[in-house]
Amino acid sequence: MPELKPILLVEDNPKDLELTLAALEQSQLANEVVVVRDGEEALDFLYRRGPHESRNTSDPAVVLLDLKLPKIDGLEVLEKVKADPRLRQTPVVMLTSSREESDLVRSYELGVNAFVVKPVGFREFFDAIQDLGVFWAILNEPPPRRNGT
């Protein structure tokens, strides 16, 4: 049986956080959803430091990453993740309100796996999050683990 990896949700907006958690819960995914509220905490989780130093969960099945975050923004987090050979294969979905072409282009230049503009309507937002959760946590086949990665 494959290991059930957590979903790392990096979101600082309380309303988006609440909706995202509700949508993932309704998807009935068995994956734990780990919530962090800024880029610094996301990196702490991924690098097992600070409050996440002793976490015993595996690396996430997917990182749902907001673009505009306090402390360290989503692009900086993405850049660090994709530059690290240990984390490079972790899927990162930029989940943002930004429709700026420069954000889209920069995200793909840095190696984002998907760029999703948060739908404005409640139902559309809910459906999009459910689809993302199911795709990345269940349908997506990650690469096999290699020693040291």
N, C-alpha and C positions, 0 to 999 in steps of 0.2 A: 504494500500500500504506500503510495507516494506521501511524502511529508507534507503536512498542511502548514503552509507558510502564512504569516500574518500579512495584512494589508496595512501599509503605512500611509496614513492620511495627514497631510501637512496643510492645515487650514486655520486662518486666524479670524475669519468672519463667523460670528456665532450663528447667524441664520443659515449660511451655507453649510456650516458644520452640522447643525441639527438636521437639515434636509438630507445631507449626504449620509449621515448615520442611519436615518430612517429608511432611506432607499436601500442601503446595503443590508439592513436588517430584514427588510421585506423580501430581499432576494434569497433569504434563507441560506446564505453562505455560511459554512462552518468555520471559515477563517476568522481568527481574531482580528479586530480592527484596532490598531494602535494610533492614537491621536496625539499629534504634537502641534504646537501653535506658532512656531516660527522656524526660520531656516537654521538657526543655531541648534535648536533642540532636535531638528531632523538629522543634522550631522552628528550630534551626540548619540542619537539612537543608532544610526548606521555604523558609526565607529566605536560603539559600545564604550562610551565615556560619559563622565558626569553622572546624572541620575540613571542612565541606562548602562552603566559600567558592568553590572552583573546580570543583565538580561540573559535569559536562557532560551529565548526563541531564535529561530533561524532568521536569516536575512529575508526581507519582505518578498512576497510574490509579485508585488507591484507597489510603486510609490505614487500616490495621487498627490501631486504637488501644485499648490497655488503659486502663481507667479509673483504677486505683490505680497511680500511677507515682511514682518518686522525683523530687525537685527541683520539677517542675511537673506537676500531675496532668492526667489526660486531659480533664477538663472545661475546664480553663484552656487547654489546647492547642486543643480544639474551638472554644472561644469566640474565640480569636485567629484561627483559620483562617476561620471563618464571618463574622468582622467585616471581613476583608480582601477588597476587591473582586477582587484578583488570584487569591486562593486559594479564594474562596467556593464555586466550582463543583466543587472537588475533592471527590469522594465520601469521606466518613469513616464507617467502621463501628466503633462502640464494641463492642469484644470484651472481655467482662468476666465476672468471677465474681459480681458484685454482682446480687442480686435485689431491691435496695432500690428501691421505687417512686419515691422522690425522685431517685435517680440516673437512672432511666428518663425521668421527666418533665423533669428539668433538661437531659438530653442532647437531647431533642426540642425543647425551648425554644431551645436554642442552635443547632439546625439539623442535628443528626446525620442521616445518611441511613439508617442501620439500627442497631439495638441488639440485639446477640446475646449471650445468656448462654452462657458456655462450658459445653457439656455435660460432665457428670462422667465418664461412661463413655468409655473409650479410642476405641472404634469410632465412637461418636456424635460425639465431638470431631473425630476425623479426617475423618469425612464432612462435618461442618459447615464445616470449614476448606476442604475441597476444593470444596464448593458455592460458598462465598463467593469463592474465588479465580477459579473459572470464571465466575461471574456478573459480577463487577466487572471482570475483566481481559479477558473475551472477549464476553460477551453484552450488557453494558450499553453503550448508545450515549451517549457524552458529548456535551455541547452543542458546537456549532462554536466554534472559537477566534475571538475578535474582537481587533482591535488593542488592545494595552494590557492584555489580560486573559489 
